Amino acid sequence: MIRHDVVVVGAGCAGMRAAIEAKRRGVDVAVVSKLHPTRSHSGAAEGGINAALGNATEDSPESHTFDTVKGSDYLGDQDAIEIMCHEAPGDIYELEHMGAIFSRSDDGRLAQRPFGAAGAPRTVYSADITGNVLIHVLFEQLVKHEVKVYEEFHCTQIVVDDGRCAGVLAWDLVRGGIHAIEASQVILATGGVGRMYYGTTNAYACTGDGMSLAWRAGVPLKDMEFMQFHPTTLKSNGVLITEGCRGEGGYLRNSLGERFMAIDAPNAMELASRDVVSRAEWKEIADGRGVDGCVLLDLTHLGPKKIKTRLPGSRELALDYAGVDPIHEPIPVRPGAHYHMGGVDVDIWGETIIPGLWAAGEAACVSVHGANRLGGNSLMETITFGRRAGQAAGDRVRSNGDSGARIEASVVADERRRIAALLGAEGGERPAVLREEMAKTMYDKAGVFRTESALTEARAAVHALRDRARNLQLEDRGSLFNSDLVQALELEAMLECADCLVTGALARQESRGAHSRLDYTERDDDRWMKHTLCWHDGGEVRLDYKPVTVTKYQPLARSY
């Protein structure tokens, strides 16, 4: 039996930041990850990380707080938002001291670029590879602090013993076999679930593993209906073209050459919030003013020097995947599933209702993003709330010692039998077939715009897919490097998350942030300014609700 004081599941920015902070508390910490840490999806974040440093223009944490509350369409919990925005500057300077190389302005200070729906240029960046820089810096710190990493271990279960989290069970992808890893405190930081959609910026590993694990263990998932669509992704493969392109002055144009954002956001234009820009693009395409199912992101007026120094990664992606050089011609883009505002319901320290179980980053819903996330706030959330979860979990071990919760041998035996049955099943369907059907269903029927009829069809389709997924057949029956098995486990997690999303979306009869209903076009604060909770009820989704925390800002109509 493997045992540590704190086990962090997931090795992106939130997971590694949590592990580092817990280790600083002098406790035994380990990270369990189905990927090598530097392959985590946090590395794909491009445009930057938000903090009110005031290096470009006057700015303040209070302004950052208001912009985030407004951007959330007033569904974000304002106590959590205040914490993130006030602690963000200190977190940025700590990352810099760790070795993060951020871009700088001519006067030597950290450069800050404008991002959507921000009242000031507050996005700190490393050209357009910010996440890649941060994830390598954090991995260096993980090595420096001698944190044990169980690399290519896929968690299959959170074990609860007498009401407390006792640890996790994980499948060893390299050597095969289920391992029990006991811990007094477990932090989930497994990222999002964008792969439930056909057109997505997310890596193939973003399959909602931690959300599903927590849901089955008895923790509610919060605000799952809110999936953000990023306005600028490549049509061919969903690869992200950073919001930094628009922050640096890029234009969105339709087939007529018009900057169509003048209609929906005459003040902010291309830098309106992501939900507003995505809907505007979708309408242009639907009304016949698109270009082969896309709109155009025009950077040509920025000039070669600016593109090569500020946006080199975006140019490379456009050249490689679209055959377009943005120095000379615009990039075809369209909205793609990007970020899940929902996740495991946690408090401002990342703790769930199960003692000893925590969550941080995109896997969690604290909730700082509400119904719509502002660009640059996701990386900041991973750092701030990853740090806070690691600090709190480490301090809990120091003050309370061993929790006493244990993983019984019978639990491990049951999980081994479950995996063996999956490996040996005959006559079922291939996981990839169901995965593709799910992804297309979600993109077509629970996308940028939604209706009751489409969501009803999506829910029926997801339920049918969950039934069919009980009878899968794997081509690979072995235990070594069995990616077929991993895909089956990921499919189960995604279908559970998809069920939560469409069930919550069907019930929410309003339009708010990323949840846009064509049959309920207005925001309804009297009935729906509340968080959705999805509970596990015998494998089915049971809905409940909880109030939004309001400290200073009463809801107002959003305009940009």
C-alpha positions as CSV (number, residue, x, y, z in Angstrom):
1,M,0.0,0.0,0.0
2,I,1.4,3.4,-1.0
3,R,0.7,6.2,1.4
4,H,1.4,10.0,1.4
5,D,0.0,12.9,3.6
6,V,-1.3,14.8,0.5
7,V,-2.0,13.4,-2.9
8,V,-2.6,15.8,-5.8
9,V,-4.4,14.3,-8.8
10,G,-3.4,16.1,-12.0
11,A,-0.2,17.9,-12.9
12,G,-1.2,21.1,-14.7
13,C,-0.7,24.6,-13.3
14,A,-3.3,24.1,-10.5
15,G,-2.0,20.7,-9.5
16,M,1.7,21.5,-9.4
17,R,1.1,24.8,-7.6
18,A,-1.0,22.9,-5.0
19,A,1.7,20.3,-4.6
20,I,4.5,22.9,-4.2
21,E,2.5,24.8,-1.5
22,A,1.6,21.7,0.4
23,K,5.2,20.5,0.3
24,R,6.3,23.9,1.8
25,R,4.2,22.9,4.8
26,G,6.7,20.2,5.5
27,V,4.4,17.3,4.7
28,D,4.8,14.3,2.4
29,V,3.3,15.1,-1.0
30,A,2.8,13.2,-4.2
31,V,1.3,14.0,-7.6
32,V,-0.7,11.4,-9.6
33,S,-1.0,12.2,-13.3
34,K,-2.1,10.4,-16.4
35,L,0.4,12.5,-18.3
36,H,3.9,13.8,-17.8
37,P,3.4,17.1,-16.0
38,T,4.8,19.3,-18.9
39,R,2.3,17.6,-21.3
40,S,-0.7,18.9,-19.2
41,H,-3.2,21.1,-21.0
42,S,-2.2,24.2,-19.0
43,G,0.7,24.4,-21.4
44,A,-1.6,25.2,-24.2
45,A,-2.8,28.5,-22.6
46,E,-1.4,31.2,-24.9
47,G,-2.4,34.8,-24.3
48,G,-1.6,35.5,-20.6
49,I,-2.5,35.7,-17.0
50,N,-4.4,38.5,-15.3
51,A,-3.3,40.7,-12.4
52,A,-3.9,44.4,-11.7
53,L,-0.3,45.5,-11.6
54,G,-1.0,48.9,-13.3
55,N,2.1,48.7,-15.5
56,A,0.3,49.8,-18.7
57,T,-2.4,52.2,-17.3
58,E,-3.9,52.8,-14.0
59,D,-5.5,49.7,-12.6
60,S,-6.6,48.1,-9.3
61,P,-7.7,44.8,-7.8
62,E,-11.2,46.5,-7.3
63,S,-11.4,47.2,-11.0
64,H,-10.3,43.6,-11.8
65,T,-13.0,42.4,-9.4
66,F,-15.8,44.4,-11.0
67,D,-14.7,43.3,-14.5
68,T,-14.8,39.7,-13.4
69,V,-18.2,40.0,-11.7
70,K,-19.7,41.7,-14.8
71,G,-18.0,39.2,-17.1
72,S,-19.5,36.3,-15.1
73,D,-22.9,37.8,-15.9
74,Y,-23.3,38.1,-12.1
75,L,-23.2,34.4,-11.4
76,G,-19.7,34.4,-10.0
77,D,-19.3,34.3,-6.2
78,Q,-18.0,37.8,-5.3
79,D,-16.0,36.7,-2.2
80,A,-14.0,34.2,-4.3
81,I,-13.5,36.8,-7.1
82,E,-12.2,39.4,-4.6
83,I,-9.7,36.9,-3.2
84,M,-8.3,36.1,-6.7
85,C,-8.1,39.7,-7.8
86,H,-6.5,40.9,-4.6
87,E,-4.0,38.1,-4.4
88,A,-3.1,38.0,-8.1
89,P,-0.3,40.6,-8.1
90,G,1.6,38.7,-5.4
91,D,1.2,35.5,-7.3
92,I,2.6,37.0,-10.4
93,Y,5.6,38.3,-8.7
94,E,6.2,34.9,-7.0
95,L,6.0,33.2,-10.4
96,E,8.6,35.7,-11.7
97,H,10.8,34.9,-8.7
98,M,10.4,31.2,-9.5
99,G,11.9,31.9,-12.9
100,A,8.9,32.7,-15.2
101,I,10.2,34.8,-18.1
102,F,7.4,37.3,-18.9
103,S,7.5,39.8,-21.7
104,R,8.5,43.3,-20.7
105,S,7.7,46.8,-21.8
106,D,10.4,49.3,-22.9
107,D,10.8,50.6,-19.3
108,G,11.6,47.1,-18.0
109,R,8.4,46.4,-16.2
110,L,6.2,43.4,-16.8
111,A,4.3,44.1,-20.0
112,Q,0.5,43.9,-19.9
113,R,-1.8,43.6,-22.9
114,P,-5.6,44.3,-23.2
115,F,-7.9,41.3,-23.1
116,G,-11.6,41.0,-23.6
117,A,-14.0,42.8,-21.2
118,A,-11.2,44.2,-19.1
119,G,-11.2,47.8,-18.0
120,A,-7.4,48.1,-18.3
121,P,-4.5,46.2,-20.0
122,R,-3.9,43.7,-17.1
123,T,-2.8,40.5,-18.9
124,V,0.8,39.6,-18.1
125,Y,2.2,37.4,-20.9
126,S,5.1,35.5,-22.3
127,A,4.7,36.3,-26.0
128,D,1.8,33.9,-26.9
129,I,3.1,30.8,-25.1
130,T,2.4,31.9,-21.5
131,G,1.0,28.5,-20.3
132,N,4.0,26.7,-21.7
133,V,6.4,28.9,-19.8
134,L,4.5,28.6,-16.5
135,I,4.1,24.8,-16.6
136,H,7.8,24.4,-17.1
137,V,8.6,26.8,-14.3
138,L,6.3,24.9,-12.0
139,F,7.7,21.6,-13.0
140,E,11.2,22.8,-12.1
141,Q,9.8,23.8,-8.7
142,L,8.2,20.3,-8.3
143,V,11.6,18.7,-8.9
144,K,13.3,21.2,-6.6
145,H,10.9,20.4,-3.8
146,E,11.4,16.7,-4.4
147,V,7.7,15.9,-4.8
148,K,7.0,12.3,-5.8
149,V,5.3,12.0,-9.2
150,Y,3.3,8.9,-10.2
151,E,3.5,9.6,-13.9
152,E,1.0,7.9,-16.3
153,F,-1.3,6.7,-13.5
154,H,-4.9,7.1,-14.4
155,C,-7.2,7.6,-11.3
156,T,-10.3,5.4,-11.4
157,Q,-11.9,6.0,-8.0
158,I,-11.9,8.3,-5.0
159,V,-12.1,6.1,-1.9
160,V,-14.3,7.3,1.0
161,D,-13.9,5.6,4.4
162,D,-16.5,6.4,7.0
163,G,-17.3,9.7,5.5
164,R,-13.7,10.8,4.9
165,C,-11.5,10.7,1.8
166,A,-9.0,7.9,2.2
167,G,-7.1,8.2,-1.0
168,V,-7.4,7.1,-4.6
169,L,-7.2,4.0,-6.8
170,A,-5.2,4.4,-10.0
171,W,-4.4,2.3,-13.1
172,D,-0.7,2.1,-14.0
173,L,-0.7,2.8,-17.7
174,V,2.9,1.7,-18.3
175,R,3.0,-1.6,-16.3
176,G,-0.7,-2.3,-15.8
177,G,-2.6,-3.0,-12.6
178,I,-4.6,-1.1,-10.0
179,H,-2.7,0.6,-7.2
180,A,-4.2,2.0,-4.0
181,I,-2.7,5.3,-2.9
182,E,-3.8,6.4,0.6
183,A,-3.7,10.0,1.7
184,S,-5.1,12.1,4.5
185,Q,-5.9,14.8,2.0
186,V,-6.6,14.5,-1.8
187,I,-6.6,17.5,-4.2
188,L,-8.3,17.1,-7.6
189,A,-6.7,19.2,-10.3
190,T,-7.5,17.2,-13.5
191,G,-8.7,20.1,-15.7
192,G,-11.7,20.4,-17.9
193,V,-14.0,18.3,-20.1
194,G,-13.9,20.1,-23.5
195,R,-13.4,16.8,-25.3
196,M,-17.1,16.0,-24.9
197,Y,-17.5,18.5,-27.8
198,Y,-16.6,17.9,-31.4
199,G,-15.0,21.3,-32.1
200,T,-12.8,22.1,-29.1
201,T,-9.5,23.7,-28.2
202,N,-8.9,21.1,-25.5
203,A,-6.3,18.3,-25.6
204,Y,-7.4,14.7,-25.9
205,A,-6.7,14.3,-22.2
206,C,-9.4,16.9,-21.1
207,T,-12.1,14.3,-20.3
208,G,-13.5,15.5,-17.0
209,D,-11.9,12.7,-14.9
210,G,-11.8,14.6,-11.6
211,M,-15.3,15.9,-12.0
212,S,-16.6,12.4,-12.6
213,L,-14.6,10.9,-9.7
214,A,-15.9,13.5,-7.3
215,W,-19.5,13.1,-8.5
216,R,-19.5,9.4,-8.0
217,A,-18.0,9.9,-4.5
218,G,-21.0,12.1,-3.5
219,V,-19.8,15.6,-4.2
220,P,-22.1,17.8,-6.3
221,L,-20.9,19.4,-9.6
222,K,-21.8,23.1,-9.8
223,D,-22.9,25.2,-12.8
224,M,-22.2,22.4,-15.4
225,E,-24.4,24.0,-18.0
226,F,-21.9,26.8,-18.6
227,M,-19.4,25.7,-21.3
228,Q,-17.4,28.6,-22.8
229,F,-16.9,28.8,-26.6
230,H,-13.8,30.6,-27.6
231,P,-14.4,32.9,-30.6
232,T,-11.1,32.2,-32.4
233,T,-10.3,28.5,-33.1
234,L,-9.2,27.0,-36.4
235,K,-12.0,25.2,-38.3
236,S,-9.8,22.2,-39.3
237,N,-8.9,21.0,-35.8
238,G,-10.2,23.4,-33.1
239,V,-6.7,24.7,-32.3
240,L,-6.8,27.9,-30.3
241,I,-5.7,31.2,-31.8
242,T,-5.2,33.3,-28.7
243,E,-7.3,36.3,-27.6
244,G,-3.9,38.0,-27.5
245,C,-4.3,38.5,-31.2
246,R,-7.2,40.8,-30.6
247,G,-5.5,42.3,-27.6
248,E,-2.7,43.3,-29.8
249,G,-5.2,45.0,-32.2
250,G,-6.5,42.3,-34.5
251,Y,-9.9,42.7,-36.2
252,L,-12.7,40.3,-36.9
253,R,-14.2,40.6,-40.3
254,N,-17.1,38.9,-42.2
255,S,-17.1,38.0,-45.9
256,L,-17.9,41.6,-46.8
257,G,-14.8,42.9,-45.0
258,E,-16.9,44.5,-42.2
259,R,-15.9,44.6,-38.5
260,F,-19.2,43.1,-37.4
261,M,-18.5,43.5,-33.7
262,A,-19.6,47.1,-34.1
263,I,-23.2,45.9,-34.0
264,D,-23.0,43.8,-30.7
265,A,-20.2,45.6,-28.9
266,P,-19.7,49.1,-30.3
267,N,-17.4,50.2,-27.5
268,A,-15.3,47.1,-26.8
269,M,-15.5,45.8,-30.4
270,E,-13.3,42.6,-30.7
271,L,-12.5,42.8,-27.0
272,A,-16.0,42.2,-25.7
273,S,-16.5,39.2,-23.5
274,R,-16.1,35.8,-25.1
275,D,-19.7,34.8,-25.0
276,V,-20.7,38.1,-26.8
277,V,-18.1,37.6,-29.5
278,S,-18.9,34.0,-30.1
279,R,-22.6,34.7,-30.5
280,A,-21.8,37.5,-32.9
281,E,-19.6,35.3,-35.0
282,W,-22.2,32.5,-35.0
283,K,-24.9,34.9,-36.3
284,E,-22.6,36.2,-39.1
285,I,-22.0,32.6,-40.2
286,A,-25.7,31.7,-39.9
287,D,-26.8,34.8,-41.8
288,G,-24.6,33.9,-44.8
289,R,-21.8,36.5,-44.1
290,G,-19.2,33.9,-43.1
291,V,-16.4,32.5,-45.2
292,D,-16.9,28.7,-45.6
293,G,-18.3,28.4,-42.1
294,C,-15.9,30.8,-40.5
295,V,-15.2,34.5,-40.0
296,L,-11.8,36.1,-40.5
297,L,-9.3,37.2,-37.9
298,D,-7.3,40.0,-39.6
299,L,-3.8,40.8,-38.3
300,T,-2.3,42.1,-41.5
301,H,-2.4,45.7,-40.3
302,L,-0.2,44.9,-37.2
303,G,2.9,44.5,-39.4
304,P,5.5,41.7,-39.5
305,K,7.6,42.9,-36.5
306,K,4.7,42.9,-34.0
307,I,3.3,39.6,-35.2
308,K,6.8,37.9,-35.0
309,T,7.6,39.3,-31.6
310,R,4.2,39.3,-29.8
311,L,2.4,36.5,-31.6
312,P,4.9,34.0,-33.0
313,G,3.0,31.0,-31.8
314,S,-0.2,32.0,-33.4
315,R,1.5,32.7,-36.7
316,E,3.1,29.2,-36.6
317,L,-0.3,27.6,-35.9
318,A,-1.9,29.4,-38.7
319,L,0.9,28.4,-41.1
320,D,0.9,24.8,-40.0
321,Y,-2.8,24.1,-39.7
322,A,-4.5,26.6,-42.0
323,G,-1.9,27.3,-44.6
324,V,-2.2,31.0,-43.9
325,D,0.5,33.5,-43.1
326,P,-1.3,36.2,-40.9
327,I,1.3,38.7,-41.9
328,H,-0.2,38.7,-45.4
329,E,-3.8,37.3,-45.1
330,P,-6.5,36.8,-42.4
331,I,-6.9,33.6,-40.5
332,P,-10.3,31.7,-40.8
333,V,-11.7,31.2,-37.3
334,R,-14.9,30.1,-35.7
335,P,-16.2,29.5,-32.1
336,G,-15.0,26.3,-30.4
337,A,-15.6,24.7,-27.0
338,H,-12.9,26.0,-24.8
339,Y,-13.4,26.2,-21.0
340,H,-15.9,24.7,-18.6
341,M,-17.0,27.3,-15.9
342,G,-18.6,24.4,-14.0
343,G,-16.9,21.8,-11.9
344,V,-16.6,20.3,-8.4
345,D,-18.4,22.4,-5.8
346,V,-15.8,23.8,-3.4
347,D,-15.4,26.7,-0.9
348,I,-12.9,29.5,-1.1
349,W,-10.1,27.2,0.0
350,G,-11.0,24.5,-2.4
351,E,-12.5,22.1,0.1
352,T,-15.5,19.9,-0.9
353,I,-18.3,18.5,1.4
354,I,-16.2,15.4,1.9
355,P,-13.5,15.9,4.6
356,G,-10.1,15.5,3.1
357,L,-11.2,16.0,-0.5
358,W,-10.3,19.3,-2.3
359,A,-10.3,20.6,-5.9
360,A,-8.7,23.4,-7.8
361,G,-8.3,24.8,-11.3
362,E,-10.8,24.0,-14.1
363,A,-11.9,20.8,-12.4
364,A,-13.3,22.9,-9.6
365,C,-16.0,25.6,-9.4
366,V,-15.1,28.0,-6.7
367,S,-16.9,30.1,-8.5
368,V,-14.8,32.9,-9.9
369,H,-16.0,32.7,-13.5
370,G,-19.8,32.3,-13.0
371,A,-21.6,32.1,-16.4
372,N,-18.7,33.4,-18.5
373,R,-14.9,33.5,-17.9
374,L,-12.7,36.4,-18.9
375,G,-9.6,35.6,-20.8
376,G,-6.5,35.6,-18.6
377,N,-8.4,34.7,-15.5
378,S,-8.1,30.9,-15.9
379,L,-4.3,30.8,-15.5
380,M,-4.7,33.1,-12.5
381,E,-7.3,30.9,-10.9
382,T,-5.0,27.8,-11.3
383,I,-2.2,29.6,-9.5
384,T,-4.2,31.4,-6.8
385,F,-6.6,28.6,-5.8
386,G,-4.0,25.9,-6.5
387,R,-1.8,27.6,-3.9
388,R,-4.7,28.1,-1.5
389,A,-5.8,24.4,-1.7
390,G,-2.3,23.2,-1.2
391,Q,-1.8,25.5,1.7
392,A,-5.0,24.5,3.4
393,A,-4.5,20.8,2.8
394,G,-0.9,20.9,4.1
395,D,-2.0,22.9,7.2
396,R,-4.8,20.4,7.8
397,V,-2.2,17.5,8.0
398,R,0.0,19.5,10.3
399,S,-2.8,20.4,12.7
400,N,-4.8,17.1,12.6
401,G,-2.2,14.5,11.6
402,D,-3.2,11.3,10.1
403,S,-6.9,11.3,9.3
404,G,-7.2,7.6,10.1
405,A,-9.1,6.9,6.9
406,R,-7.9,3.8,5.1
407,I,-8.4,1.9,1.8
408,E,-9.7,-1.6,2.5
409,A,-8.3,-4.5,0.5
410,S,-11.9,-5.4,-0.6
411,V,-12.3,-2.0,-2.3
412,V,-9.1,-2.6,-4.3
413,A,-10.3,-6.1,-5.2
414,D,-13.6,-4.8,-6.4
415,E,-11.9,-2.3,-8.7
416,R,-9.6,-4.9,-10.1
417,R,-12.6,-7.1,-10.9
418,R,-14.3,-4.1,-12.6
419,I,-11.3,-3.4,-14.8
420,A,-10.9,-7.1,-15.6
421,A,-14.5,-7.3,-16.7
422,L,-14.1,-4.3,-19.0
423,L,-11.0,-5.8,-20.5
424,G,-12.7,-9.1,-21.1
425,A,-16.1,-7.9,-22.4
426,E,-17.4,-9.4,-25.7
427,G,-19.9,-8.2,-28.2
428,G,-20.0,-4.5,-27.3
429,E,-19.3,-1.3,-29.1
430,R,-15.9,0.4,-29.5
431,P,-15.4,3.4,-27.2
432,A,-14.3,5.6,-30.1
433,V,-17.7,5.2,-31.9
434,L,-19.6,6.4,-28.9
435,R,-17.1,9.2,-28.2
436,E,-17.6,10.6,-31.7
437,E,-21.4,10.4,-31.4
438,M,-21.3,12.2,-28.0
439,A,-19.0,15.0,-29.3
440,K,-21.2,15.7,-32.4
441,T,-24.4,15.6,-30.3
442,M,-23.0,18.1,-27.8
443,Y,-21.6,20.5,-30.4
444,D,-24.9,20.5,-32.5
445,K,-27.4,20.5,-29.7
446,A,-25.8,22.1,-26.7
447,G,-23.5,24.7,-28.3
448,V,-23.4,28.4,-28.6
449,F,-27.2,28.7,-29.0
450,R,-29.6,26.3,-27.3
451,T,-33.3,25.5,-27.4
452,E,-35.6,23.3,-25.3
453,S,-36.1,20.9,-28.2
454,A,-32.4,20.6,-29.0
455,L,-31.4,20.1,-25.3
456,T,-34.2,17.5,-24.9
457,E,-32.8,15.6,-27.9
458,A,-29.3,16.0,-26.5
459,R,-30.3,14.6,-23.1
460,A,-32.0,11.6,-24.7
461,A,-29.0,10.9,-26.8
462,V,-26.6,11.2,-23.9
463,H,-28.8,8.8,-21.8
464,A,-28.8,6.3,-24.7
465,L,-25.0,6.6,-25.0
466,R,-24.6,6.0,-21.3
467,D,-26.7,2.8,-21.6
468,R,-24.7,1.7,-24.6
469,A,-21.4,2.5,-22.8
470,R,-22.2,-0.2,-20.3
471,N,-21.4,-2.8,-23.0
472,L,-18.1,-1.9,-24.5
473,Q,-15.6,-4.0,-26.3
474,L,-11.8,-3.3,-26.3
475,E,-9.5,-4.5,-29.0
476,D,-6.6,-4.4,-26.7
477,R,-7.1,-6.9,-23.9
478,G,-3.6,-6.5,-22.4
479,S,-2.4,-4.5,-19.4
480,L,0.7,-2.7,-20.8
481,F,0.2,0.7,-22.4
482,N,-3.5,-0.1,-23.0
483,S,-4.8,3.3,-24.4
484,D,-8.0,1.5,-25.4
485,L,-8.8,0.9,-21.7
486,V,-8.0,4.5,-20.9
487,Q,-10.4,5.7,-23.6
488,A,-13.2,3.6,-22.2
489,L,-12.7,5.1,-18.7
490,E,-12.5,8.6,-20.2
491,L,-15.7,8.0,-22.2
492,E,-17.6,7.1,-19.0
493,A,-16.4,10.3,-17.3
494,M,-17.3,12.5,-20.3
495,L,-20.8,11.0,-20.6
496,E,-21.5,11.6,-16.9
497,C,-20.4,15.3,-17.3
498,A,-22.4,15.6,-20.5
499,D,-25.5,14.4,-18.7
500,C,-25.0,17.0,-15.9
501,L,-24.5,19.7,-18.5
502,V,-27.6,19.1,-20.6
503,T,-29.8,18.4,-17.6
504,G,-28.7,21.7,-16.0
505,A,-29.0,23.6,-19.3
506,L,-32.5,22.2,-20.0
507,A,-33.7,23.3,-16.6
508,R,-32.2,26.8,-16.7
509,Q,-34.8,28.8,-18.6
510,E,-32.9,32.0,-19.2
511,S,-29.9,33.3,-21.1
512,R,-26.9,34.1,-19.0
513,G,-23.3,34.3,-20.1
514,A,-22.3,31.2,-22.1
515,H,-25.7,29.7,-21.7
516,S,-27.7,31.3,-24.5
517,R,-31.3,30.1,-25.0
518,L,-33.2,31.1,-28.2
519,D,-36.4,30.3,-26.4
520,Y,-35.6,32.3,-23.2
521,T,-33.6,35.2,-24.5
522,E,-33.3,37.3,-21.4
523,R,-31.4,36.9,-18.1
524,D,-33.9,36.3,-15.3
525,D,-32.3,37.3,-12.0
526,D,-35.5,36.7,-10.0
527,R,-35.6,33.0,-10.8
528,W,-32.1,32.1,-12.0
529,M,-29.5,34.1,-10.2
530,K,-28.4,30.9,-8.4
531,H,-25.9,28.1,-8.8
532,T,-27.0,24.7,-10.2
533,L,-25.9,21.7,-8.3
534,C,-25.8,18.3,-9.9
535,W,-25.9,15.4,-7.5
536,H,-25.3,11.7,-8.1
537,D,-28.5,9.9,-7.5
538,G,-28.1,6.2,-8.2
539,G,-26.2,7.0,-11.4
540,E,-28.8,9.6,-12.5
541,V,-28.5,13.4,-12.2
542,R,-30.5,15.1,-9.5
543,L,-30.7,19.0,-9.6
544,D,-30.6,21.3,-6.7
545,Y,-29.6,25.0,-6.3
546,K,-27.7,27.3,-4.0
547,P,-27.4,31.1,-3.8
548,V,-24.8,33.2,-5.4
549,T,-22.5,35.1,-2.9
550,V,-22.9,38.9,-3.5
551,T,-20.7,41.3,-1.5
552,K,-20.7,44.6,-3.4
553,Y,-22.0,44.4,-6.9
554,Q,-25.7,44.0,-7.6
555,P,-26.6,42.6,-11.0
556,L,-26.8,45.1,-13.9
557,A,-27.4,44.7,-17.6
558,R,-24.2,43.8,-19.4
559,S,-23.1,46.0,-22.3
560,Y,-19.8,46.3,-24.1
